[in-house]
Amino acid sequence: MTATHLSPHVEAPVRAVIFDMDGLLLDSETLAMDSLVSAGQALGYDIPYSFCRRMIGIPADVCREMVFSTYGRDFPLQQFFEVHEVHLRELVDSGKLGLKAGVIELLDYLDRHRIPRAIATSSSRVRTDHHLALVGLLQRFDHIVTRDDVSRGKPDPEPYLTAAAKLGVTPADCLALEDSYNGVRAAHAAAIRVIMVPDLLEPIEEMHEKALHIVDDLHRVIAFLDEHIEA
């Protein structure tokens, strides 16, 4: 679905693509939800999936406040996230991490047309490199910007502006691909065209206003690029 309020550069050629990672390239959000729930259980807390889903694409400091406001200031937050990382690593290393539909086809398309690409993710450098290496994508991006590379995460535009700068392309010449609300907000704030490919979060009205398109999977992005790249 096309957004109703679009900036003047929407028809400009796309000269670079910036990807989110979790839930967009990698089918990892469900694994993250499972590991958060199991981490809570290991520490004696009943943390439902509905609560964990609210943490998707949320900066770490906001997540901390969400947990404290719900479970109290004595909640063992550091231990909780440490156990979560252990459980997530076990799930990932057991072979359960997969790719979202259309990832390989889109990257092959960008290769054929020599379009540079980057990742702007809220995950850590260690997790990002590990997950991308496991699925064979680590070498398929020109630059990778993680939460360790910026001072302000999404929805702040810094991750996207940093990625565009590393690619040597102006924001107006980029296309962002996102699955989360805060990711769409970050790209929009950076004045970058953004296509939303929803994963676990259904698009709300704000997403229809900020996103250029909302599509089912990355195959649809190829059709958009066919009309928005220079021959």
Secondary structure, 3 states (H helix, E strand, C coil): CECCCCCHHHHCCCCEEEECCECCCECCHHHHHHHHHHHHHHCCCCCCHHHHHCCCCCCHHHHHHHHHHHHCCCCCHHHHHHHHHHHHHHHHHHHHCCECCCHHHHHHHHHHCCCCEEEECCCCHHHHHHHHHHCCCHHHCCEEECHHHCCCCCCCCHHHHHHHHHHCCCHHHEEEEECCHHHHHHHHHCCCEEEECCCCCCCCHHHHHHCCEECCCCHHHHHHHHCCCCC
